[in-house]
Amino acid sequence: MPPTSHLPPLRAPLRLGNLLRLLACHLIGDKPPRPRNYPLTSHTTALTERYGQRLFTYKESRMNRPDGTSERFAADTDQAMNTNAEPLPTPLRFEAGKGDEHTHTHGAIEAVLESAGFRHEEIRAIYFGNWLRDYSQLLDPKIVRAKTMPKSFPDLLSRQALTRIVDVLAVKEFTDLMQIDRSRFVVTPERLGVYRPGEHIDNPRTINPEPANPKERDADFDDWLQPDDPALQVDHDTSMKRYIHHSVEIMVASLESAVNAGPQSTDGLRDMGAALHILEDLFAHSNFVELSLIKLGHNSVLPWTSEAACKHKLPLVTGTFGGSDIIASLAEPLGRILFSPKDKPFEAFRAGERYERDQIIQIILGEHPEPGLLAGYEAFLEARDQWASQPFSEQVERFYAFIGTPGRLLGNAFGIAMQSLAVWLGNSVDDLQTQLNEDPNTSGSTDPSHSQLAKDHAQHPLHVLAATLARKAVLQVGQAVLGQWHGKEGAEHPARVAARFFTHPMDCDWQDAVVREWAEANPAQIERAALKSELDQTRTQLQRHAKKDLQRFSQDSSNFLNVFFESTSLADLWARMTGK
């Protein structure tokens, strides 16, 4: 296990007698394995024989993942990688309850898997893998800085910095897992990975292929596909985009790994979460739901594709990459860490501890080309360490004296970090406004954008139906996994169960009763799903919400600085810090 000093510590409880002494730790703030390389091409024959699927395989050069290419951002990461195959400690149990609501519908797997028979700690470890797959989208070749490139934030960030930011977010999201065994849930480059379209069922078609060679940014990225690549075409017999079969291969490999590892392996549970991410994205990010409604006679529902030369005319398709969505969504969780009023600004601290706010600012300033900014902030952290051991009254005097001169450098460093973050997040919000593109319902295209198809948000008229179908699929796969783990006679392999869902709605009927019942109860939502103007308005609302989060982020950062750097007297400082 990594040295304790390298880990984000559990915060001490609030002590009323130490109020002012405790304030300094939150002046600007709690350090804090990539998925295994699957020989996917070797699965093609086995999948065809075992699951009866007609699978399309990428060229082998696209499948191979060179070992040893991922950077490691700290010594404790290497040690964590050596322990990640150990079993989850069964004597320990997570705290009861289901935790906070999750922004993404992937979090709904917890209730479903509980009804299948999974234990709470298993469900949380599974969701960790699902959550990691979501955040791997941050590591897009367009924003990742190669090791050989000069620092240029906010234009580019290193893979190391992005991975560390996700690790800080993971500590906030999975506090229960971190308390059980931090080393097995450290977010490393190996565990997080990078963005690969197949791991999200994204359409790998690229309109603007920059950089020209993604592997120059990081060897783990996929090559861009050429416009005439067969993977981008619609398969006549299956009436599905061929690249979807590649996602099935990845999902199957992860489920086989989970079954072989067993319920005591955190690796296996994480792999199961990654597999479920792909399965759930079939309903959230494809037109499966729309085609299912059209199949039952709701012909006015927009399919988000034009007809193609295939058996069922309207093909099963997914959206092109929507990386800006997840980057823009960081404003809210980063804001909570950096300056949320829900923080406990008067918690006890100890010298040497680095809190979540400290870590984020250090990561961002470490990406800035001006090294003096990081040096200034770290000078503050060293001063804060010294204050921790001082008597109460002297601590306040030293703190106020610090604000006079060195604190100005700190304020400059903090301001630049926040400004750079705001620019980065703002660029992503701007990108959201340009992703509507053409209308594939009428343009002859079979390549909708992610934002045109995504049903993750409750505002979408088909969100509930998509989530209902996803829960039904996840439940069946979860039951199959348990059947394999516990040797249930006649239990079907979960890979076979999961692969069967990746079928054009005209070629399966498992969903018909659910879709029919929902449609009868929700005629107004079907009407909304038939109006492009209604769906465009939904996307506009989401963009407006993202802008509001960004504005709040910028305002909160300004307010936070004002509290500490516009005090005119010691009494004023006391009032600002204590609210008295």
HELIX and SHEET records of a PDB file:
HELIX    1   1 THR A    4  HIS A    6  5                                   3    
HELIX    2   2 LEU A   16  ASN A   18  5                                   3    
HELIX    3   3 ARG A   21  HIS A   26  5                                   6    
HELIX    4   4 LEU A   40  SER A   42  5                                   3    
HELIX    5   5 HIS A   43  TYR A   51  1                                   9    
HELIX    6   6 GLU A   60  MET A   63  1                                   4    
HELIX    7   7 ALA A   75  THR A   83  1                                   9    
HELIX    8   8 THR A  105  ALA A  108  5                                   4    
HELIX    9   9 ILE A  109  ALA A  116  1                                   8    
HELIX   10  10 HIS A  120  TYR A  135  1                                  16    
HELIX   11  11 SER A  136  LEU A  138  5                                   3    
HELIX   12  12 ARG A  159  GLU A  173  1                                  15    
HELIX   13  13 THR A  175  ASP A  181  1                                   7    
HELIX   14  14 ARG A  182  PHE A  185  5                                   4    
HELIX   15  15 PRO A  189  LEU A  192  1                                   4    
HELIX   16  16 PRO A  197  GLU A  199  5                                   3    
HELIX   17  17 PRO A  214  GLU A  216  5                                   3    
HELIX   18  18 PRO A  230  LEU A  232  5                                   3    
HELIX   19  19 TYR A  243  ALA A  261  1                                  19    
HELIX   20  20 THR A  266  ALA A  284  1                                  19    
HELIX   21  21 PHE A  288  LYS A  295  1                                   8    
HELIX   22  22 GLY A  323  ALA A  328  1                                   6    
HELIX   23  23 ALA A  331  PHE A  339  1                                   9    
HELIX   24  24 GLU A  356  GLY A  366  1                                  11    
HELIX   25  25 PRO A  371  ALA A  388  1                                  18    
HELIX   26  26 PHE A  392  GLY A  404  1                                  13    
HELIX   27  27 PRO A  406  LEU A  432  1                                  27    
HELIX   28  28 HIS A  450  LEU A  453  1                                   4    
HELIX   29  29 HIS A  463  TRP A  485  1                                  23    
HELIX   30  30 PRO A  494  ARG A  500  1                                   7    
HELIX   31  31 PRO A  505  ASP A  507  5                                   3    
HELIX   32  32 ASP A  512  ALA A  521  1                                  10    
HELIX   33  33 PRO A  523  ALA A  529  1                                   7    
HELIX   34  34 LYS A  532  PHE A  565  1                                  34    
HELIX   35  35 LEU A  570  THR A  578  1                                   9    
SHEET    1   A 2 VAL A 144  ARG A 145  0                                        
SHEET    2   A 2 LEU A 157  SER A 158  1                                        
SHEET    1   B 2 VAL A 234  ASP A 235  0                                        
SHEET    2   B 2 MET A 240  LYS A 241 -1                                        
END                                                                             
